Amino acid sequence: MHSIRLSTISVFLTLALSAANAISAGELAELTAELREATGVPGLGAVTVSADGIEDRAVTGVRAKGSEAAIELDDPWHLGSNGKAMTAVLAAVLVDKGLIDWDDAVTDHLSDLNVEVHADWRFATLTQLLTHCSGLPANVSRLKMISLAGTDDDRDATADRRDYAEAVLGDPPLHEPGSRFVYSNAGYVVAGAMLEAASGEPFADLMRKHVFEPLGMTSAGTGPPGSADKLDSPRGHRPGLLGFGPVKPGALADNPPALTPAGRFHMTLADYGRFLAEVIRGNRGDGRLLDQAAHRFLVEPGCSDDYAKGWGVADGRLAHAGSNTMWLVMARVDLGQGLAAAIASNDGRLDRQRQEFGDALDAILDPGDEREREPSGTDR
């Protein structure tokens, strides 16, 4: 069924986009409806973006399986690891302000932890943390994750990040820092702890003050969107003991608050589009947050040729995906054309979505061009 539906989507996209580089009003809505039918997700949304801002948005489906509450255009979505690119931008802003440097080592800012930091971490830099080249593992142990579980209201995220850092920095790096790529949520958590130590401010406050507010991203927040006692926002979905269904906002609806730098942001499609537009503008020298050199540094690969700071990179195009196992958001940015697009669902079943979403995004940005799929990361 999926292959038949995907063929229909591909034909639709080729016809809709053959004369233009962006879907026009109404066509994106038709695409989202086709994608939802093909994948069977409860709810789905999409946004297209240029350097000028939002080109179009569309949503379809319901906020929660079994309900009649329709997804609304200004509903928030959980971005998962797509937030890593935002953490990298925040780091660049603090570098620009002279509070931290790209070559600063972990030990330059986290030498006062309640654990003896292994000496080899003096060779691991902020840049290496953000490019997954530091030598940190993918994640902290499951037991540590359980001990950090909770919500933004009942946890001290800054203290928890230091606790998290203590759990990984007492051991030596998995490899010589800078020598090998290992996708690492732990690296972004430690980077977030470094930014907090360098600035003296909580990570969420830093992000709001230096990234979200300047870009007008007023819907941005942390953790699962919405409230537990009413269906006022979409809810993430995943398989469980009673079958596939929605998860109420709470400690079980997201990763621990300590992991916010690695990807716990939620926001509307419009606000995510505002961030994507800044990526495009910044690389053209018209950014609102950073100069062109800083923006271009953010998309330079590290120890791997296909991953920069929060973005997979290939052939002038940026790509990433994010999922906390209950949502999926995939994004593409074509810096040459100055176009970007993202597709979001409130469904964590990646196997039935990633291929379809990826093909649709590539077709939106470059119809008729059979590109290889770009690399993308998820926070699982």
LUMDREN-548176 format. One line per 4 residues: their letters; for each residue y, z, x of C-alpha. Coordinates in steps of 0.25 Angstrom, whole numbers, plus 2048, in hexadecimal, padded with zeros to 3 digits. Example, Ala and Ser with C-alpha at 12.3 -4.5 7.8 and 13.67 -1.06 7.14 Angstrom:
<pts>
as	7EE/81F/831 ~ 7FC/81D/837
</pts>
This chain:
<pts>
mhsi	800/800/800 ~ 80A/804/80B ~ 808/7F6/812 ~ 80B/7EE/806
rlst	817/7F7/802 ~ 81C/7F5/811 ~ 81B/7E6/810 ~ 823/7E6/803
isvf	82E/7EF/80A ~ 82E/7E6/816 ~ 830/7D9/80E ~ 83B/7E1/806
ltla	842/7E5/813 ~ 842/7D7/819 ~ 848/7D1/80D ~ 852/7DC/80B
lsaa	857/7DC/819 ~ 856/7CE/81E ~ 865/7CC/81D ~ 86A/7D9/821
nais	867/7E5/82A ~ 868/7F0/820 ~ 862/7F1/812 ~ 86C/7EF/807
agel	86F/7F9/7FB ~ 863/7F9/7F2 ~ 859/7F3/7FC ~ 857/801/803
aelt	854/807/7F6 ~ 849/7FC/7F4 ~ 843/7FF/802 ~ 842/80E/800
aelr	83B/80C/7F3 ~ 831/802/7F9 ~ 82F/80C/805 ~ 82C/818/7FB
eatg	822/810/7F3 ~ 81B/80B/800 ~ 81A/819/806 ~ 819/822/7FA
vpgl	823/82C/7FF ~ 82A/835/7F5 ~ 838/832/7F9 ~ 83E/828/803
gavt	84C/824/807 ~ 853/81A/811 ~ 860/818/817 ~ 866/80D/81F
vsad	872/80F/829 ~ 87C/807/831 ~ 886/80B/83B ~ 890/80C/82F
gied	887/816/828 ~ 87D/816/81C ~ 87A/808/817 ~ 870/80C/80C
ravt	867/817/807 ~ 85C/818/7FD ~ 852/822/7F8 ~ 846/822/7EF
gvra	83B/82B/7EA ~ 83B/83A/7E7 ~ 83F/847/7EE ~ 831/84D/7EC
kgse	824/847/7E8 ~ 821/84B/7DA ~ 82F/84D/7D6 ~ 839/843/7CF
aaie	845/847/7D8 ~ 849/83A/7DE ~ 84E/839/7EC ~ 85D/837/7EC
lddp	866/82F/7F6 ~ 86C/83B/7FC ~ 85F/844/7FE ~ 85C/849/80C
whlg	850/845/814 ~ 849/84C/81F ~ 84B/844/82C ~ 841/84B/835
sngk	841/846/843 ~ 84C/83C/840 ~ 855/849/843 ~ 852/848/852
amta	85C/83D/853 ~ 866/846/84D ~ 862/851/857 ~ 864/847/862
vlaa	872/844/85D ~ 876/852/85C ~ 872/854/86B ~ 87A/848/86F
vlvd	886/84F/868 ~ 884/85C/86F ~ 883/854/87C ~ 890/84D/879
kgli	896/85B/877 ~ 891/860/884 ~ 888/86B/87E ~ 87C/865/884
dwdd	877/85A/88D ~ 86C/84F/88B ~ 866/854/899 ~ 867/862/895
avtd	859/869/897 ~ 852/871/88D ~ 854/87D/896 ~ 863/87B/897
hlsd	864/880/889 ~ 857/887/885 ~ 855/890/891 ~ 856/89D/889
lnve	84A/89C/880 ~ 841/8A7/87E ~ 836/8A0/886 ~ 835/89B/894
vhad	839/88D/894 ~ 830/884/89C ~ 837/880/8A9 ~ 834/871/8A6
wrfa	83D/871/89A ~ 849/871/8A4 ~ 846/862/8A5 ~ 846/85F/896
tltq	854/85A/891 ~ 85A/858/884 ~ 859/849/885 ~ 84A/84B/887
llth	848/854/87B ~ 84F/84A/872 ~ 847/83E/877 ~ 83A/845/877
csgl	838/845/886 ~ 839/854/889 ~ 82B/858/88A ~ 82B/860/87D
panv	81F/85F/874 ~ 821/859/866 ~ 821/866/85F ~ 820/875/861
srlk	813/87B/85D ~ 80F/87C/84E ~ 80F/88B/84E ~ 81D/88B/854
misl	821/881/849 ~ 81B/88B/83E ~ 823/897/844 ~ 830/88F/843
agtd	82E/88A/835 ~ 839/88D/82A ~ 845/887/824 ~ 853/885/82A
ddrd	857/891/821 ~ 84D/89B/827 ~ 84C/897/835 ~ 855/898/841
atad	854/88A/846 ~ 85B/88C/853 ~ 852/898/857 ~ 846/891/852
rrdy	84A/885/85B ~ 84A/88E/867 ~ 83D/894/863 ~ 837/886/862
aeav	83D/883/870 ~ 837/88F/876 ~ 829/88A/870 ~ 82A/87D/878
lgdp	832/880/884 ~ 829/88B/88A ~ 81F/880/88D ~ 821/875/897
plhe	824/867/892 ~ 819/85E/88E ~ 81E/854/898 ~ 829/852/8A2
pgsr	836/852/89A ~ 83B/844/899 ~ 82E/83D/89D ~ 827/83B/88F
fvys	82A/839/880 ~ 824/844/877 ~ 82A/844/869 ~ 82E/852/867
nagy	834/85A/85C ~ 834/866/866 ~ 83E/85E/86F ~ 848/85D/864
vvag	847/86C/860 ~ 849/870/86E ~ 855/866/86F ~ 85B/86C/863
amle	85A/87A/869 ~ 861/875/875 ~ 86C/86F/86D ~ 86D/87D/866
aasg	86E/884/873 ~ 878/87B/879 ~ 881/87C/86D ~ 87F/88A/867
epfa	87D/884/859 ~ 871/882/850 ~ 86B/874/850 ~ 86E/871/841
dlmr	87C/875/843 ~ 87E/86C/84F ~ 878/861/847 ~ 880/863/83B
khvf	88D/864/843 ~ 88B/859/84D ~ 883/84F/846 ~ 882/850/837
eplg	890/854/833 ~ 897/84A/83C ~ 88E/83F/836 ~ 890/844/828
mtsa	881/847/826 ~ 884/852/81C ~ 876/852/816 ~ 86F/856/823
gtgp	867/862/824 ~ 85B/868/82A ~ 84D/86B/824 ~ 847/865/817
pgsa	852/861/80D ~ 854/867/800 ~ 850/874/7FA ~ 842/87A/7F6
dkld	846/87E/7E8 ~ 84B/871/7E3 ~ 848/862/7E6 ~ 856/85F/7EA
sprg	852/856/7F6 ~ 846/84E/7FA ~ 83A/856/800 ~ 831/852/80B
hrpg	822/84F/807 ~ 815/851/80F ~ 806/852/80C ~ 801/860/809
llgf	7F6/868/804 ~ 7FA/864/7F5 ~ 7FC/856/7F9 ~ 809/84E/7FD
gpvk	816/854/7F8 ~ 824/85A/7FA ~ 827/866/803 ~ 832/86F/7FE
pgal	83D/872/808 ~ 839/87E/811 ~ 833/882/81D ~ 827/879/81B
adnp	830/86D/818 ~ 834/86A/826 ~ 832/86E/835 ~ 838/87B/839
palt	847/87C/83B ~ 846/87D/84A ~ 842/86E/84A ~ 84F/869/844
pagr	853/861/851 ~ 846/85A/850 ~ 848/856/841 ~ 84B/85E/835
fhmt	857/858/82F ~ 859/853/821 ~ 864/84A/81B ~ 867/83F/812
lady	864/830/816 ~ 873/82E/816 ~ 875/839/821 ~ 869/834/829
grfl	870/827/828 ~ 87D/82C/82D ~ 875/831/83A ~ 86F/824/83C
aevi	87C/81D/83A ~ 882/826/845 ~ 876/822/84E ~ 87A/813/84C
rgnr	889/815/84E ~ 887/81E/85A ~ 87F/814/861 ~ 88A/80A/85F
gdgr	895/813/864 ~ 89A/818/856 ~ 893/825/855 ~ 89A/831/84E
lldq	892/83C/856 ~ 890/836/864 ~ 895/82A/86D ~ 88D/81E/86F
aahr	887/822/87C ~ 882/82F/876 ~ 87C/828/86A ~ 875/81E/873
flve	86F/829/87C ~ 869/82F/870 ~ 861/822/86D ~ 85D/820/87C
pgcs	84E/822/87E ~ 849/82E/886 ~ 83B/82E/88E ~ 835/825/883
ddya	83B/817/881 ~ 83A/818/872 ~ 841/826/86F ~ 84F/82B/871
kgwg	855/837/86B ~ 850/839/85D ~ 84D/82A/85B ~ 842/820/85E
vadg	848/814/865 ~ 843/805/866 ~ 84B/7F8/867 ~ 858/7FE/863
rlah	853/805/857 ~ 852/814/855 ~ 847/81A/84C ~ 842/827/848
agsn	83A/82E/83D ~ 839/83C/838 ~ 82F/845/830 ~ 82D/853/82F
tmwl	820/84F/828 ~ 827/84F/81A ~ 831/845/81B ~ 833/838/823
vmar	840/831/828 ~ 840/825/831 ~ 84C/81E/837 ~ 850/812/83F
vdlg	85D/80F/846 ~ 860/801/84B ~ 86B/803/855 ~ 86D/7F4/857
qgla	86F/7F0/848 ~ 876/7FD/845 ~ 86D/800/83A ~ 863/80C/836
aaia	85A/810/82B ~ 852/81C/827 ~ 847/81E/81D ~ 843/82C/818
sndg	838/832/80F ~ 835/840/80A ~ 826/83E/80E ~ 81F/842/81B
rldr	813/839/81B ~ 817/830/826 ~ 80C/827/826 ~ 810/820/819
qrqe	81E/81E/81D ~ 821/81C/82C ~ 81D/80E/82C ~ 824/80A/820
fgda	830/811/823 ~ 831/80B/831 ~ 82F/7FD/82D ~ 839/7FE/822
ldai	843/804/82C ~ 841/7F9/836 ~ 842/7EF/82B ~ 84F/7F5/826
ldpg	855/7F4/834 ~ 850/7E7/838 ~ 849/7DF/82D ~ 83F/7D5/831
dere	83D/7DA/83F ~ 82F/7E0/843 ~ 833/7EB/84C ~ 829/7F5/852
reps	82B/802/84C ~ 834/80C/854 ~ 830/81A/858 ~ 833/825/84F
gtdr	830/834/84F ~ 82D/83E/845 ~ 82E/84D/845 ~ 820/851/840
</pts>
